[in-house]
Amino acid sequence: MAILNKIRQKTVVLILVIALALFAFVLSSLFDNQNALFSKSPNVVATINGKDISRQEFMARVEAQQNPNATTTQIMNQVYEAEVRQAVMETQFEKLGLNVGRQQMRDLLRANLQSSPQFLNEDGLYDESKLNAYIANLKETSPEAYAQWVNYEDNISSGALQQTYFNLVKAGTTATLAEGALEHKLEGDKVDIKFVQVPYTSISDSSIEVSKADIKSYVEKHSKQYEVEASRSLQYVKFDEVASLEDETIIQEDLIKLIRGSVSYNADTKKNDTVVGFANLSDAKAEVFVNENSDVKYNSGFVFESAIAGTLKDSISKLNVGDVYGPYKDGKAFKITKLVAQTKLPDSVKARHILIPFVGSRAAAPETVQTEEQAKKTSDSLLAVIKADRSKFVDLLDFSIDKVSNEEEGVLDWYTYNTMTPAFRDYTFENKKGDMGVVKTDFGFHVVEILDQKNQKTAYKLATVVRNIEPSVETEDKVFREASNFVVNTNDKNFQEMANTNSLAIFPVTGVGVLDENIPGVGNQREIVRWAFEKSSSVGDIKRFPVTGGYVVVQVTAKNDKGLLNVEEASVTAVPAIRKEKKAKLIKERAKTSSIEDFAASEGQTVKTASAINMKNPTIAGAGKEPLVVGTAFGLKEGATSKAIAGEKGVYMVQVTKKQDAVKLDNYQSYSNQVGEQKLNAVNTRLFSALKDAAEIEDNRANTIQ
């Protein structure tokens, strides 16, 4: 009781302690989840100029644009760019007060729908009342369809506003006569020079030391060039699930059993079951046998020797009908092949046909009403008429739906064996010139006449059982264990050592972005990217991932935050640039003379000449594009010599031998027009990019897209 009394006396203190504990718990969870404190809600994909793009709306648009030719991430990125464009442009529309009025919307719809049959009247003219009735019907009967229509109108409206905005900018984009005169001057002013070039390659790279401090300083000096988004660097080894020699031997042994056949005891019937071997199988059962035992379905067509590939080509002509060849290896499969039949066939045929479709056939048109049975009767009737009088064939082409061949009197001119659908091919190649008949295909019924055949050649009908060379379950388990053991036995210090021990190549990957999905060498691996960017992932972490055909074990080798590229990765481009700067400094320090000839002699170079150089295209013949050198030359007086100039490909000294001013014109309008055209083109290609760069965009896709 004494304890209870003390607790009652301290009730207020106890409540305060509990409250503080709860507050500390909530606060710590907020700091652990930085999104909750400092970032947008995961339900916001991005914020552009203060406008939030909700995850729900965003994913609905992604879902609407799904297609088999793009990954979900690719579609998400496309939708994101479209949303950014829309939001950036809407900001401009609002500033200028641009909008699409009711009458303008009517005009836009007329322009877009005036060729749509459902909105035309009896005279073939656009009828706005039909459109109004259509929209009213959508609104009453289908909210989803009406929402799609509203979205369609929004897209038309947005497109019109963007065009208006661009036109307004273009209207204010002009070029003055002074700009035209400058353009003419840049093209027309010419200088002739003598020059000496000391190429940077004259100093070996190995003699120039570049330190990490040099690189860091260069990156900071050229920060704009080296600004990057957050990225990760990885390295991985591959464990490929490849069939072993034992696996291949088992496949071959299975095929040999198929050739010979087998006898096995059936416990249910208490009798022996006999499986007839491929070698003793009748030709009529070859198709069923192949389809039951092969990874590739039976092909009922004939093949010419020229079309037979691989090791079979040299052996097929030596087989007798019924013989089996194999097992033999062909690419990534083992095969056994039975010669089912051998005959003579033409290599090309000329025929004509009348095609009668039926409801459900591939050639059926909206006006097709005949059933399959009715179409067969029609075809048989036409065949009877033509057999009685072949001259009637052309007269009966009105029955044919093949309008292309109808233009050629129904003739299908000289086609090769595999050009036509199988049933049509078999009839026209396996029968004789002059034969006529009715052939059913997926397209309908064909009334066929074989007009001619040429180049009779030996053809073979082959039945081939194909077994793809694939790893067994035992091999797959072995590869899984090897990949797992690599992870267990490897830490952040000995990845290279373990790879060498297991004779595995290491594949480095740099610059992986948070929204990337492709890992070079293993394809679409979004899961790896997500793992590398998880807060819990640290440099040195290792993990196994399943990939097509095996596994990869991946290690995080670097985590680069948004900002400037780190020294190691920046060195790829920074080191050559720093070497060039240091080489230029060395060469310029050696240039103690003001004589171009003395400079050439001291550097072991020759004096060269270049004529008619202009500022519009600052290129020196024999040296390439050198804007700084050309600009220096134009700043010199005739006969003057420059100091040493650090150019793109070397250090130069130039002497102006002749200067020629551009011919003065009475009017510079044509050049002004050229400049104006260049500006208009820049509006089309660069305006949106400039607006996007100036916009405030908070990209939150990394937190919302998995």
C-alpha positions in Angstrom: 0.0 0.0 0.0 2.9 2.3 0.8 4.2 1.8 -2.8 0.8 2.6 -4.3 0.5 5.8 -2.3 3.9 6.9 -3.5 2.9 6.3 -7.1 -0.3 8.2 -6.6 1.7 11.1 -5.2 4.0 11.2 -8.2 1.2 10.8 -10.9 2.1 14.1 -12.6 5.8 13.2 -12.8 4.9 9.8 -14.2 2.7 11.2 -16.9 5.5 13.7 -17.9 8.0 10.9 -18.1 5.8 8.7 -20.3 5.0 11.7 -22.6 8.7 12.5 -23.0 9.4 8.9 -23.9 6.7 8.8 -26.5 7.9 12.1 -28.0 11.5 10.8 -28.1 10.3 7.7 -29.9 8.3 9.6 -32.5 11.1 12.1 -33.0 13.7 9.4 -33.5 11.5 7.6 -36.1 11.1 10.9 -37.9 14.8 11.4 -38.1 15.3 7.8 -39.3 12.8 8.5 -42.0 14.1 11.7 -43.6 11.3 11.8 -46.1 8.8 12.5 -43.3 10.7 15.5 -42.1 12.4 17.0 -45.1 11.0 15.5 -48.3 7.7 15.4 -50.1 5.2 12.7 -49.4 5.9 9.4 -51.2 2.6 10.1 -52.9 4.1 13.1 -54.7 6.2 12.1 -57.8 7.5 15.5 -58.5 6.9 19.2 -57.8 7.3 21.6 -60.7 7.1 25.3 -60.1 5.0 24.6 -57.0 2.7 22.1 -58.7 2.6 18.6 -57.2 2.2 15.6 -59.5 0.5 12.9 -57.5 1.6 9.3 -57.6 -2.0 8.1 -58.3 -2.4 10.3 -61.4 1.1 9.6 -62.5 0.7 5.8 -62.3 -2.7 6.0 -64.0 -1.0 7.7 -67.0 1.8 5.1 -66.9 -0.8 2.3 -67.0 -2.6 3.8 -69.9 0.6 3.9 -72.0 1.8 0.3 -71.3 3.1 -1.5 -74.4 5.2 -4.6 -74.9 8.1 -2.7 -76.6 9.1 -0.7 -73.5 9.8 -1.5 -69.8 7.7 0.0 -67.1 10.6 2.2 -66.0 11.0 3.5 -69.6 7.3 4.4 -69.8 7.5 6.1 -66.3 10.4 8.2 -67.5 8.5 9.2 -70.7 5.4 10.1 -68.7 7.5 12.1 -66.3 9.1 14.1 -69.1 5.6 14.8 -70.5 4.4 15.9 -67.1 7.4 18.2 -66.6 6.8 19.8 -70.1 3.2 20.3 -69.4 3.8 21.9 -65.9 6.7 24.1 -67.2 4.6 25.4 -70.1 1.5 26.0 -67.9 3.5 28.3 -65.8 4.3 30.4 -68.8 0.6 30.3 -70.0 -0.5 31.6 -66.6 2.1 34.4 -66.5 0.9 35.6 -70.0 -2.8 34.9 -69.4 -3.0 32.5 -72.3 -6.0 30.3 -72.6 -8.2 28.6 -75.2 -11.6 30.2 -75.5 -14.8 28.3 -76.4 -14.8 29.4 -80.1 -11.1 28.5 -80.5 -11.8 25.1 -79.0 -14.6 24.6 -81.5 -12.2 25.5 -84.3 -9.5 23.2 -83.0 -12.0 20.3 -82.8 -13.2 21.0 -86.3 -9.6 20.9 -87.6 -8.9 17.6 -85.9 -12.2 15.8 -86.6 -13.3 17.1 -90.0 -12.3 13.9 -91.7 -13.8 11.6 -89.1 -16.9 9.8 -90.7 -19.0 9.8 -87.5 -19.0 13.6 -87.4 -19.9 14.2 -91.1 -23.4 14.8 -92.5 -25.1 13.3 -95.6 -23.1 15.7 -97.8 -19.8 14.6 -96.3 -19.3 17.9 -94.4 -18.3 18.3 -90.7 -21.4 18.7 -88.5 -20.9 20.2 -85.1 -24.3 19.0 -83.9 -23.2 15.4 -84.4 -20.1 16.0 -82.2 -22.3 17.7 -79.5 -24.6 14.7 -79.5 -21.6 12.3 -79.3 -20.2 14.1 -76.3 -23.6 14.3 -74.5 -24.0 10.5 -75.0 -20.6 9.8 -73.6 -21.4 12.0 -70.5 -24.6 10.1 -69.9 -23.6 6.5 -70.7 -19.9 6.1 -69.9 -18.0 8.2 -67.3 -14.7 6.5 -68.3 -15.1 7.3 -72.0 -16.2 10.9 -71.1 -13.0 11.3 -69.0 -11.0 10.1 -71.9 -12.7 12.7 -74.1 -12.0 15.4 -71.7 -8.3 14.3 -71.6 -8.4 14.4 -75.5 -9.7 18.0 -75.4 -7.0 19.0 -72.8 -4.3 17.6 -75.0 -5.6 19.6 -78.0 -5.9 22.7 -75.9 -2.4 22.3 -74.5 -0.9 21.8 -78.0 -2.6 24.9 -79.2 -1.3 27.0 -76.3 2.2 25.7 -76.8 2.1 26.6 -80.4 0.7 30.1 -79.6 3.5 30.6 -77.0 6.2 29.5 -79.4 4.7 31.8 -82.1 4.8 34.8 -79.7 8.5 34.2 -78.9 9.3 33.8 -82.6 7.4 37.0 -83.3 9.8 38.8 -81.0 12.9 37.1 -82.4 14.3 39.2 -85.1 17.7 40.1 -86.5 18.7 43.7 -87.1 20.7 45.0 -90.1 23.6 45.6 -87.7 23.6 41.8 -86.9 23.5 41.1 -90.6 26.5 43.4 -91.2 28.3 41.5 -88.4 27.5 38.2 -89.9 28.8 39.4 -93.3 32.0 40.7 -91.6 32.6 37.4 -89.8 32.4 35.6 -93.1 34.1 38.1 -95.3 37.1 39.4 -93.3 40.1 37.2 -94.2 43.6 36.8 -92.9 46.6 34.9 -94.3 49.1 33.7 -91.7 52.4 31.9 -91.1 52.3 29.7 -88.1 54.2 27.2 -86.0 52.4 24.5 -84.2 54.1 22.6 -81.3 51.7 19.7 -80.8 50.9 18.5 -77.3 51.8 15.0 -78.4 55.5 16.1 -78.7 55.6 15.8 -74.9 54.9 12.3 -73.6 52.0 11.8 -71.1 54.2 9.8 -68.8 56.4 12.8 -68.2 53.5 14.9 -66.8 52.5 14.1 -63.3 48.9 14.7 -62.3 48.0 14.5 -58.6 44.6 14.0 -56.9 44.9 17.6 -55.7 45.3 18.7 -59.4 42.2 16.8 -60.3 40.2 18.1 -57.4 41.2 21.7 -58.2 40.3 21.2 -61.9 36.9 19.8 -61.0 36.1 22.7 -58.7 37.3 25.2 -61.3 35.1 23.5 -64.0 32.2 22.6 -61.6 29.5 23.0 -64.2 31.1 20.4 -66.3 31.4 17.9 -63.4 28.0 18.3 -61.7 26.3 14.9 -61.4 23.3 13.4 -59.8 23.7 10.8 -57.1 25.2 7.6 -58.4 26.7 4.3 -57.4 29.7 2.3 -58.7 29.4 -1.5 -58.7 31.4 -4.5 -59.6 30.1 -8.0 -60.2 31.0 -11.5 -61.1 28.8 -13.9 -63.1 27.9 -17.5 -62.4 26.5 -18.9 -65.6 24.1 -21.8 -65.6 25.7 -23.7 -68.5 25.1 -27.3 -69.3 28.0 -29.5 -68.2 29.6 -32.3 -70.2 27.7 -34.7 -68.1 24.4 -32.9 -69.0 25.3 -33.1 -72.7 26.1 -36.8 -72.4 22.7 -37.5 -70.8 20.9 -35.6 -73.6 22.7 -37.7 -76.2 22.0 -40.9 -74.4 18.3 -40.0 -74.2 18.2 -39.4 -78.0 19.9 -42.8 -78.6 17.2 -44.5 -76.5 14.6 -42.7 -78.7 16.2 -44.1 -81.8 16.3 -47.7 -80.5 13.0 -47.7 -78.6 12.6 -49.2 -75.2 10.7 -51.8 -73.1 9.7 -51.0 -69.6 7.6 -52.8 -67.0 4.2 -51.1 -66.2 3.3 -51.8 -62.5 -0.3 -50.8 -63.1 -0.9 -53.2 -66.0 1.8 -55.7 -64.8 2.9 -56.0 -68.4 5.9 -54.7 -70.4 5.2 -51.4 -72.3 7.0 -51.3 -75.7 8.0 -47.9 -77.1 8.7 -48.1 -80.8 12.0 -46.4 -81.6 12.4 -43.5 -84.1 14.3 -45.8 -86.5 11.5 -48.3 -86.7 8.6 -45.8 -86.7 6.3 -45.7 -89.7 6.4 -42.4 -91.7 2.7 -41.7 -90.8 3.6 -41.6 -87.1 6.7 -39.5 -87.4 4.8 -36.2 -86.8 3.2 -37.4 -83.5 6.5 -38.8 -82.3 8.4 -35.6 -83.0 5.8 -33.4 -81.4 5.8 -35.6 -78.3 9.6 -35.8 -77.9 11.1 -32.6 -79.4 11.6 -29.1 -78.2 10.8 -27.9 -81.8 7.5 -28.9 -83.5 7.4 -31.1 -86.6 7.8 -29.4 -90.0 5.8 -31.2 -92.7 7.3 -29.4 -95.6 10.1 -30.5 -98.0 13.5 -28.9 -98.0 16.1 -28.6 -100.7 19.7 -29.6 -100.1 20.8 -25.9 -100.3 18.5 -25.1 -97.4 19.9 -27.8 -95.1 22.4 -26.4 -92.6 25.1 -27.8 -90.3 26.5 -31.3 -90.2 23.4 -32.8 -91.6 23.9 -31.3 -95.1 26.8 -33.6 -96.0 25.1 -36.7 -94.8 21.4 -36.3 -95.9 22.1 -37.4 -99.5 23.6 -40.7 -98.3 20.6 -41.7 -96.2 17.9 -44.1 -97.5 14.2 -43.3 -96.8 13.6 -44.4 -93.2 17.2 -44.0 -92.0 18.0 -41.9 -88.9 21.1 -39.7 -88.6 22.4 -38.6 -85.2 22.6 -37.7 -82.5 24.5 -34.6 -83.8 25.2 -31.3 -82.3 23.8 -28.2 -84.1 24.4 -24.9 -82.3 22.8 -25.1 -78.8 20.9 -28.4 -79.4 21.4 -32.1 -80.1 19.3 -33.6 -82.8 18.3 -36.8 -84.5 16.9 -36.7 -88.0 14.9 -39.3 -89.9 14.5 -39.2 -93.7 10.8 -39.5 -94.2 10.5 -39.0 -97.9 12.5 -38.0 -101.0 11.2 -36.6 -104.2 11.7 -34.1 -107.1 10.1 -30.7 -106.7 10.3 -27.5 -108.7 12.1 -24.6 -107.0 9.5 -22.1 -108.2 5.9 -22.1 -109.4 3.6 -19.9 -111.3 -0.1 -20.3 -110.5 -3.4 -18.4 -110.4 -6.2 -18.5 -108.0 -9.6 -17.2 -107.0 -9.9 -16.6 -103.2 -13.3 -17.2 -101.6 -13.3 -16.1 -97.9 -15.7 -17.2 -95.2 -16.7 -15.8 -91.9 -13.7 -16.2 -89.5 -11.0 -16.6 -92.2 -8.1 -14.2 -92.3 -9.2 -12.8 -95.7 -12.7 -12.1 -94.5 -14.0 -8.6 -95.1 -16.8 -6.7 -93.3 -19.1 -7.7 -96.1 -18.2 -11.4 -95.9 -21.3 -13.4 -95.0 -20.7 -17.0 -96.3 -20.0 -19.7 -93.8 -17.2 -22.2 -94.3 -19.5 -24.8 -95.8 -21.1 -22.2 -98.2 -17.7 -21.0 -99.3 -16.6 -24.6 -100.0 -19.7 -25.1 -102.2 -19.0 -21.8 -104.0 -15.4 -22.9 -104.7 -16.4 -26.3 -105.9 -18.9 -24.8 -108.3 -16.4 -22.3 -109.7 -13.8 -25.2 -110.2 -16.4 -27.2 -112.1 -17.1 -24.2 -114.4 -13.4 -23.6 -115.0 -12.6 -27.3 -115.6 -15.3 -27.3 -118.3 -13.8 -24.1 -119.9 -10.5 -22.7 -118.6 -11.1 -19.4 -120.5 -13.9 -18.7 -117.8 -11.2 -18.2 -115.1 -10.7 -14.5 -115.6 -14.5 -13.9 -115.9 -15.0 -15.4 -112.5 -12.4 -13.2 -110.7 -15.2 -11.0 -109.4 -15.8 -13.8 -106.8 -12.2 -13.4 -105.5 -11.3 -11.1 -102.6 -7.6 -11.0 -103.6 -7.7 -7.6 -105.3 -4.0 -7.5 -105.8 -3.8 -10.7 -107.9 -7.1 -9.8 -109.6 -5.2 -7.0 -111.3 -2.9 -9.6 -112.8 -5.8 -12.0 -113.9 -5.4 -13.9 -110.6 -1.8 -14.8 -111.4 0.8 -15.3 -108.6 3.9 -14.9 -110.6 6.9 -17.2 -109.9 7.2 -17.8 -106.1 9.6 -20.0 -104.3 8.8 -23.0 -102.0 8.4 -21.3 -98.6 6.7 -18.1 -99.9 3.1 -19.4 -99.6 1.0 -20.7 -96.7 1.7 -24.5 -96.3 -1.5 -26.0 -97.8 -1.3 -23.7 -100.9 2.5 -24.4 -101.2 2.0 -28.2 -101.0 -0.7 -28.3 -103.7 1.2 -26.2 -106.2 4.6 -27.8 -105.7 3.6 -31.4 -105.3 1.1 -31.5 -108.2 1.8 -31.1 -111.9 1.6 -28.2 -114.3 -2.0 -27.8 -115.5 -3.6 -29.4 -112.4 -6.6 -27.6 -110.8 -8.2 -28.0 -107.4 -9.7 -26.3 -104.4 -7.3 -25.7 -101.4 -8.3 -24.6 -98.0 -6.0 -22.2 -96.0 -6.4 -19.8 -93.1 -7.3 -17.2 -95.7 -10.3 -19.1 -97.2 -10.8 -21.5 -100.1 -8.5 -21.1 -103.2 -9.6 -22.3 -106.6 -6.1 -23.0 -107.9 -4.6 -23.6 -111.4 -0.9 -24.5 -111.7 0.3 -22.5 -114.7 4.0 -23.5 -114.8 6.9 -25.0 -112.8 10.6 -24.9 -113.3 14.0 -26.2 -112.1 13.1 -29.7 -110.7 15.4 -30.5 -107.8 15.8 -33.2 -105.2 13.8 -32.4 -102.0 13.7 -34.2 -98.7 11.0 -34.5 -96.0 12.8 -34.7 -92.7 11.5 -35.5 -89.2 13.9 -34.0 -86.6 13.8 -34.4 -82.8 15.5 -31.5 -81.2 16.7 -31.4 -77.6 18.0 -28.0 -76.4 21.3 -28.2 -74.5 20.2 -26.9 -71.1 21.7 -27.3 -67.6 20.2 -30.1 -65.5 18.7 -29.4 -62.1 21.9 -30.8 -60.5 24.0 -28.3 -62.5 21.6 -25.4 -61.6 21.9 -26.4 -57.9 25.7 -26.5 -58.2 25.9 -23.0 -59.7 23.6 -21.7 -56.9 25.9 -23.2 -54.3 28.9 -21.7 -55.9 27.4 -18.2 -56.0 26.2 -18.5 -52.4 29.6 -19.7 -51.2 31.2 -16.7 -53.0 29.0 -14.4 -50.9 29.6 -16.2 -47.7 33.4 -16.3 -48.1 33.9 -12.8 -49.5 34.1 -9.5 -47.6 34.7 -6.0 -48.7 38.4 -6.6 -48.7 38.9 -9.7 -50.7 36.4 -9.5 -53.6 39.2 -9.4 -56.1 41.1 -12.2 -54.4 38.0 -14.5 -54.3 37.3 -13.7 -58.0 40.9 -14.7 -58.9 40.7 -17.9 -56.8 37.5 -18.9 -58.7 38.8 -17.8 -62.1 36.0 -15.3 -62.4 36.2 -12.1 -64.4 35.2 -8.9 -62.6 32.9 -6.5 -64.4 33.0 -2.9 -63.2 30.0 -0.6 -63.6 30.2 3.2 -62.9 27.7 6.0 -62.9 24.6 4.0 -62.1 21.8 6.5 -61.5 18.9 6.0 -59.0 16.4 5.7 -61.8 18.5 3.4 -64.0 17.4 -0.2 -64.7 20.1 -1.5 -67.1 23.3 -3.0 -65.8 25.8 -3.5 -68.7 26.3 -7.2 -69.3 23.2 -8.5 -67.5 20.4 -6.2 -68.9 17.4 -5.0 -67.0 18.2 -5.3 -63.3 16.1 -2.7 -61.5 16.4 -4.8 -58.3 20.2 -4.4 -58.2 19.9 -0.6 -58.6 17.3 -0.3 -55.9 19.5 -2.3 -53.5 22.6 -0.2 -54.3 20.6 3.0 -53.4 19.0 1.7 -50.2 20.1 3.7 -47.1 21.3 0.5 -45.5 23.6 -0.4 -48.4 27.2 0.7 -47.7 30.4 0.6 -49.8 31.7 -2.9 -49.7 28.3 -4.6 -49.3 27.9 -7.8 -51.4 24.7 -9.5 -52.5 23.7 -12.3 -54.9 21.0 -11.7 -57.5 19.4 -14.1 -60.0 19.7 -13.1 -63.7 18.8 -14.7 -66.9 21.0 -17.8 -67.3 22.5 -17.8 -63.8 23.5 -15.4 -61.0 25.6 -12.3 -60.3 27.3 -11.4 -57.1 27.4 -7.6 -56.9 29.5 -5.4 -54.7 29.0 -1.6 -54.1 32.3 0.0 -54.7 31.4 3.7 -54.4 28.5 5.9 -53.3 28.5 9.3 -55.0 26.2 12.0 -53.6 24.6 14.6 -55.8 27.2 17.3 -56.5 30.6 17.2 -58.0 32.0 14.0 -59.5 34.6 12.3 -57.2 38.2 12.5 -58.1 38.5 8.9 -59.3 35.7 9.1 -61.8 36.4 12.7 -62.9 40.0 11.6 -63.7 38.8 10.0 -67.0 38.3 13.4 -68.6 40.1 15.7 -66.1 43.6 14.1 -66.4 43.9 14.6 -70.2 42.7 18.2 -69.8 45.2 18.9 -67.0 48.0 17.3 -68.9 47.2 19.6 -71.8 47.3 22.6 -69.6 50.7 21.6 -68.1 52.2 20.8 -71.5 51.0 24.2 -72.8 52.6 25.9 -69.8 55.9 24.1 -70.4 56.0 25.0 -74.1 55.1 28.6 -73.5 57.8 28.9 -70.9 60.3 27.7 -73.5 59.1 30.3 -76.1 61.7 33.0 -75.3 61.8 34.5 -78.8 59.5 36.8 -80.7 60.7 35.4 -84.0 58.4 32.8 -85.6 61.4 31.2 -87.4 63.5 31.0 -84.2 60.5 29.4 -82.3 60.1 26.8 -85.0 63.8 26.0 -84.9 64.0 25.7 -81.1 61.0 23.3 -81.1 62.1 21.2 -84.1 59.0 22.3 -86.1 58.5 24.0 -89.5 56.8 27.2 -90.4 53.5 26.6 -92.2 51.1 28.9 -94.0 47.3 29.2 -94.1 45.2 31.4 -96.3 41.8 33.0 -96.3 40.9 32.2 -92.7 37.7 33.7 -91.4 36.0 34.1 -88.0 32.8 32.4 -89.0 34.6 29.1 -89.4 37.9 29.4 -87.3 39.7 26.5 -88.9 43.4 26.5 -89.9 44.4 24.3 -92.8 46.7 21.6 -91.5 45.9 22.2 -87.9 42.1 22.0 -87.5 39.6 24.1 -85.6 41.5 26.6 -83.4 39.1 29.5 -82.5 41.5 31.1 -79.9 44.4 31.1 -82.4 42.3 32.5 -85.2 40.8 35.1 -82.9 44.4 36.2 -81.9 45.4 36.4 -85.5 42.5 38.8 -86.3 43.6 41.0 -83.4 47.1 41.5 -84.8 48.1 44.1 -87.4 49.4 43.0 -90.7 53.1 41.9 -90.3 52.8 41.4 -86.5 53.7 38.2 -84.7 51.9 36.8 -81.7 53.2 35.4 -78.4 52.8 31.7 -77.8 49.1 30.7 -77.8 47.7 27.6 -76.1 45.3 26.1 -78.6 43.2 23.0 -78.8 45.9 20.7 -80.3 49.1 22.5 -79.4 50.9 25.7 -78.7 51.0 28.2 -81.6 52.9 31.3 -82.7 51.3 33.1 -85.7 52.3 36.0 -87.9 49.8 37.8 -90.0 51.0 38.2 -93.6 47.9 39.7 -95.1 44.5 41.1 -93.9 41.6 41.6 -96.2 38.4 43.3 -95.1 35.0 42.1 -96.3 33.5 43.9 -99.3 31.1 46.6 -98.2 27.5 46.0 -99.3 24.7 48.5 -99.9 22.3 46.3 -98.0 22.8 43.6 -95.4 19.2 42.4 -95.4 20.0 38.9 -96.8 22.6 38.3 -94.0 20.1 39.7 -91.5 17.6 37.1 -92.8 20.2 34.4 -92.2 20.7 35.4 -88.6 16.9 35.6 -88.1 16.5 32.1 -89.5 19.1 30.8 -87.1 17.3 32.5 -84.2 14.0 30.9 -85.2 15.6 27.5 -85.3 17.0 28.1 -81.9 13.5 28.8 -80.6 12.3 25.5 -81.8 15.2 23.5 -80.4 16.3 25.4 -77.3 13.4 27.3 -75.9 11.8 24.5 -73.8 15.2 23.4 -72.5 15.9 27.0 -71.4 12.5 27.1 -69.6 13.1 23.7 -68.0 16.5 24.8 -66.7 14.9 27.9 -65.2 12.1 26.0 -63.6 12.1 24.8 -60.0 11.8 21.0 -60.3 11.9 18.7 -57.3 12.2 15.1 -58.7 10.9 12.6 -56.2 10.7 9.6 -58.5 13.4 7.7 -56.6 11.1 7.6 -53.5 7.9 6.7 -55.4 8.9 4.4 -58.2 10.0 0.9 -57.5 
